[in-house]
Amino acid sequence: MPGRSPLSVAYRGHQELVGFFGRVMELSGGSFRLQIDDVLTDELRVVVPCTVSAERNGRTWSSPEVHAWEVADGKAVAFRDFQRDQQTEDELWS
């Protein structure tokens, strides 16, 4: 995950990804939401324009993002996350 917050590290494998979302839900008091706006696919990639939002420590945050997945043999093998405002997101999670 990009950025400079405590969540901004490389996650590898299913267990680490599950741990990431568990931590996000913990930090946001369960308020984290991901609204999928569209799904664009081909054999090698999945691109998901979406809106991500959360509340934390009395602050509300919402941002459009693009999630890009690389696919091999029918499985997701890489993920990249593109935020509109990385600094604001880092401030929320820090």
C-alpha positions as CSV (number, residue, x, y, z in Angstrom):
1,M,0.0,0.0,0.0
2,P,1.4,3.4,-0.9
3,G,1.8,6.3,1.5
4,R,3.4,7.0,4.8
5,S,0.9,5.7,7.3
6,P,1.3,2.7,9.6
7,L,-0.8,0.8,7.0
8,S,1.7,1.6,4.2
9,V,3.6,-1.6,3.8
10,A,3.8,-4.4,1.2
11,Y,1.3,-7.1,2.0
12,R,2.0,-10.6,0.6
13,G,-0.5,-13.5,0.5
14,H,-4.0,-14.0,1.6
15,Q,-3.3,-14.0,5.4
16,E,-1.6,-10.6,5.2
17,L,-4.4,-9.1,3.1
18,V,-7.0,-10.3,5.6
19,G,-4.9,-8.8,8.4
20,F,-4.7,-5.5,6.5
21,F,-8.5,-5.3,6.3
22,G,-8.9,-6.4,9.9
23,R,-6.6,-3.5,10.9
24,V,-8.4,-1.0,8.7
25,M,-11.8,-2.0,10.3
26,E,-10.2,-1.8,13.8
27,L,-8.8,1.7,13.2
28,S,-12.0,3.0,11.6
29,G,-14.3,1.5,14.3
30,G,-15.9,-0.6,11.5
31,S,-16.8,2.5,9.4
32,F,-14.5,1.7,6.5
33,R,-16.4,1.4,3.2
34,L,-15.5,0.6,-0.4
35,Q,-18.0,1.6,-3.0
36,I,-17.3,-0.1,-6.4
37,D,-18.1,2.3,-9.2
38,D,-17.2,0.1,-12.1
39,V,-15.2,-3.1,-13.0
40,L,-13.0,-3.2,-16.1
41,T,-11.5,-6.5,-17.0
42,D,-9.5,-8.5,-19.5
43,E,-7.5,-11.7,-19.2
44,L,-4.5,-10.1,-17.5
45,R,-6.0,-7.3,-15.3
46,V,-8.9,-6.0,-13.4
47,V,-9.3,-2.2,-12.9
48,V,-11.8,-1.0,-10.3
49,P,-12.7,2.7,-10.0
50,C,-14.1,3.1,-6.5
51,T,-14.8,5.4,-3.7
52,V,-13.2,4.6,-0.3
53,S,-14.4,6.2,3.0
54,A,-13.9,5.9,6.7
55,E,-14.2,7.7,10.0
56,R,-11.5,7.9,12.6
57,N,-10.9,10.0,15.7
58,G,-13.8,12.3,14.8
59,R,-12.6,12.8,11.2
60,T,-14.5,11.7,8.1
61,W,-12.6,10.9,5.0
62,S,-13.7,9.9,1.5
63,S,-11.7,9.6,-1.7
64,P,-12.0,8.3,-5.2
65,E,-9.4,5.6,-6.0
66,V,-8.4,3.2,-8.7
67,H,-7.6,-0.4,-7.7
68,A,-5.6,-2.4,-10.3
69,W,-5.2,-6.1,-10.1
70,E,-2.8,-8.2,-12.2
71,V,-4.1,-11.7,-12.9
72,A,-2.3,-14.9,-13.8
73,D,-3.8,-18.3,-14.2
74,G,-7.1,-17.0,-13.0
75,K,-5.7,-15.7,-9.7
76,A,-4.8,-12.2,-8.5
77,V,-1.0,-12.0,-8.3
78,A,-0.4,-8.3,-7.8
79,F,-2.4,-5.2,-6.6
80,R,-1.8,-1.5,-6.9
81,D,-3.8,1.3,-5.3
82,F,-4.0,4.8,-6.7
83,Q,-5.4,7.5,-4.4
84,R,-6.5,11.0,-5.3
85,D,-5.1,12.5,-2.1
86,Q,-2.4,10.3,-0.5
87,Q,-1.5,12.9,2.2
88,T,-5.1,13.2,3.5
89,E,-5.4,9.4,3.6
90,D,-2.0,9.1,5.5
91,E,-3.2,11.7,8.0
92,L,-6.4,9.7,8.7
93,W,-4.6,6.4,9.4
94,S,-1.6,7.9,11.3
